[in-house]
Amino acid sequence: MATTTNINVRADSEIKSKAQDIFASLGLDMSTAINMFLRQTVRQNDIPFVLTTAPMPKKRSREEMFGFLRGEYKIADDFDAPLEDFMEYMK
């Protein structure tokens, strides 16, 4: 069995709380989530997400997204929102 070690991390308390809520909704605790991040970093030999200085895509209203699905709106060609953002609008 592998030995374990402790890691002490300083984080903004509000960010930590929000992250814990998200992890809890996925059935994870902070330790498990951080271990998942570390394992993916090792597996990919890189940070497991894209780092970018590009601005966040404009949030679209639920009405805009439904209109888009019905063909009533045209989203600009440079629209590059991730699928997660679209799913959030569909809630």
Stockholm file with secondary structure:
# STOCKHOLM 1.0

chainA/1-91         MATTTNINVRADSEIKSKAQDIFASLGLDMSTAINMFLRQTVRQNDIPFVLTTAPMPKKRSREEMFGFLRGEYKIADDFDAPLEDFMEYMK
#=GR chainA/1-91 SS CCCCCCCCCCCCHHHHHHHHHHHHHTTCCHHHHHHHHHHHHHHHTSCSSCCCCSCCCCCCCHHHHHHHHTTSCCCCTTCCCCHHHHHHHHC
#=GC SS_cons        CCCCCCCCCCCCHHHHHHHHHHHHHTTCCHHHHHHHHHHHHHHHTSCSSCCCCSCCCCCCCHHHHHHHHTTSCCCCTTCCCCHHHHHHHHC
//
